Amino acid sequence: MTKKRTAPMIRAMKGGEKIVCITAYDLASARLCEEASADLVLVGDSLGNVVLGHDSTLPVTMDDMLHHVRAVRRAVKTALLVADMPFGSYEPSDADAVRNAVALMKVGAEAVKLEGLHLSAIEAILRAGIPVMGHLGFTPQHVHEFGGHKVQAKGDAADTLTAHAKALSEAGVFSIVLELVPRESARRATEACPVPTIGIGAGPDCDGQIQVFHDIVGLTDKQYRHAKRYVDGYQLFREGIGQYREDVKAGRFPEERHSF
């Protein structure tokens, strides 16, 4: 039986066994992640794009996050369950950050994730007894600041990424997501940082990897360079639904065995 993952356990995996993380948003996807023995399941604010159809994560509210964390919690038993703090939930004040982090924990999260270098908010949340995961590189809540979905920490900016990773680790985070950064920049930050780095579009030298459930099982019509599609779920589901339509039209469904 797989041992229950905790924030200290994830931190202790630094430099050792690779950490497997998957972003999931509902009961069905979370159950599959759990059965596949993921180390960490993240309820990401990327649900704004993937589930709710927004162009960015910015419209996602605390109510949205609380709703989806509740659903994922019902399936996740051994993986560490981390919840994103949505845009506007931690920037105004440390008090806001703590209040919203507490709300996510009350519905089942076991840690929260913040984007960027909000050290004061992170320290305040940690004082409340809540583990925190960091997030550097391309941070989707700053998409307008970056001018789009662009690779970050190129060239000399790699030094800044490393410095920020060190600052987050000194503040007390148990791990750090590195998103859309060159492999060499991620490698340098990973070697310099005492806590695990979790890459997405950051190369193989990170201590672990995180991918969106819908991307790796092919439940989207889009494909991204940073993601590998392990099964073409979109095509399989479309074929299945098409067969259902044909069976209903032709009177082949329901059969006697489907009736009461």
N, C-alpha and C positions, 0 to 999 in steps of 0.2 A: 504493500500500500504506500502511495506517495505521501511523504511527510508534508504537512501544512507549511506553505511558504509564508514567511514574515519579512518585514522590511530589514531587520538585522541579518536574516539569512541571505537575502538578495545582496546586501552590502558585502557580506563575507565571501561571495562568489567572485569578487574582484580578482582578475588575473587567473582564474581557474576555469571551471566548467562554464561554457557559454550559456548566457541567460536567454531564454525564449519568451518573448513578450508578444501578445496579440491584442489589437484593439477590437473590442466587440461592443454591441449596443443593445442586445436583446436576449431573451431567454434561450432561443434556439442557437444563436451563434456562440453565446457564452457556454452552453452545455457542450458544444463540440470542442471548444477551446479547453474546457476542463477535461474532457475525455481524452484529448490529445496530450494531456499533461503539460500544458503551458506553465511556465514558472510565474508569470505575471499577466493579468488581464487588465487592460486599461479601458475604462469607459471614457472615450475621448470626446472633446467638443467638436471633433471632426464629424460627429453625427449630424451637425448642421449641413454639411455637404453631402454626406453619404446617405443619410436617412431622411432628412427633412427637405432636401433639395435647394438649400441656400447656395449662394456663390462663395461664401466664406464662412468661417466659424463665428464671426462677430455677432450675428443675431441670436446665437444660442444663449438661453437664460438659465438661471439657477433652477427654475422649475423644470426645464427640459432635462438638465443634468440629474436632478433628484429622481425624476420619473424613470430614466434609463438605468441609473444605478440600482434602483429597487429591483428592476427586472433582471439585471445581470446577477445581482446578489443571490437570487433564488437558484441559480445554476452553479455558481462558483463556490467550491468547497475547499479545495487544496491550494489553488493559485492565489497569489496576493492580488487583491482587488484595489486598484488605484483609480481615482476619479479626477478628471481635469477640472480645474477651477475656470469657469468661463470668463470671457472678457467683461470687465467691470466689477467682478466679484472680489478682487483683492487690491486693485490699484488705488481706490479712494483713501483708504486708511488701514492701519494694522487691525483696528477693531472690526472693520468690514471683513478683512481677510480671515480672521479667527472665527467670526460668526458664521461665515459661509462654509469654511472648512468643517466646522462642527456639524453643520446641517448635513453635509455630505457623509460624514462619519455616522450620523444617527440613522441614515437609511442603508448603511451597509458597507461603505467604503472603508478600507483599512489604511489608506494613505491618500494624499492629494498631490497633484502636479501643477506647478506654476511655470509660466513662461518668463524667461528673462532674468534680470539681475535685481529682483525685488528682495534684497537681503533682509530688510527690516520686517517685511511681512512674513518671510520664511521663518525668521527667528521667533516671531510672535506665535506663529502656528505651532512651531516645535515646542515652545513653552507650554502650550495647551495640551501637549502630549500626543500630537498628531505627526506621523512621519511625512516627510516631504520629498518629492521627486523633482529635480530641476529639468530645464529644457532650454537648450541653446542652439545656435546656428540659425536656420530659418525657423522663426516662431510665427505660426499662422495668424495669431492675433495682431501681429505687426505688419500684415501683408501690404497695407497702404504705405507704410513707412518705407518698406523695401521696394515698392513699385511693382509688386507682383511676386509670383512664386519663383524666386531666384536663389541660386546657390550662394551661400554665405561663407565667410572666413577664408577667402582666397588670398594667396600671397602673404603679405605682411600681416593681414588681418588674422592669420593663424595664431599669432602671438596673443592677440586680444581674446580669442576663443579659449586658449589655454589659461590665460589669467582669470577669465570669468569662471571657467570650470573649477579652478583652485578656490576662488572666492565662494562659490556655491558649496563646495565640499567643506570649507572652513565654517560656513554658516550652519552646516549640519545635515545637508541633504543626504539621502542614502543611495542615490543614483542620479544620473543625468542623461536625458535624451539628447543626442546630437543629430539634428535633422538637416539634410541637404548641405553638407559641407564636403570639401575635397578629402579623399582618403588620407592624404598626408597630414592635413590639418587635424583630422579626427584621431589619427595615430599619435600625434604629438600630445594632444589633449588627454588621450587615454593613458599614455605613459606617465604624464605629469600629475594626473588626478588620482587621489587615493580611494575614490569611490567608483563603482562600475559605470561605464558609459554604455548607453543603449543606442545603437545606430539605426537610422532610417535614411537611406541614401547617403551614408557616411562611410561606406567601405567595410571590409571584413575584419579590421583590426580593433574594433570596439569590443567591449566585454560581453555584449549581447546584441540582439536585433529585435526590432519591433516592426510589425506590419499590420495593416488594416485587414480584418477578416475578409471583407468583400473583395479586396484586391487579390489575395492569395488563392481564394476559391473561385475567382472569376465571375463574381456576381455584379459585374459592372460592364458597360460597353466601352470603358476607357482602359488603357494600359499605360503604366508609368515606368520610366526607366529604373526607378529605385525598387520596383516590386516585381516579384516572380509569380506568375499565374500557374499554380500547381494543378488545377483542374478547371475546365471550361464550364463552370457552373451556369453561366448565363445561357449558353447554347443548350445545355442539357435541360434546364428548366423550361426554356422556350419550346423545345421539342416536346417535352412532357405536357405542357399546357396546350400546345397545338393538337396533340393526340387526344387529350380530354375533350377539346372542342369538337373534333371530328366524331368521337364516340357518342357524344350527346346528340349531335345533329343527325347521326345515322341510327340512333336508337339502340346503340350497343351498350350504353351506360345509362342507368344502373342495370346490372344483371340481377338475377334472382338472389344470388348470394349477398347482394348489397341491400336487399330489402328486408323488412321486418314482417 
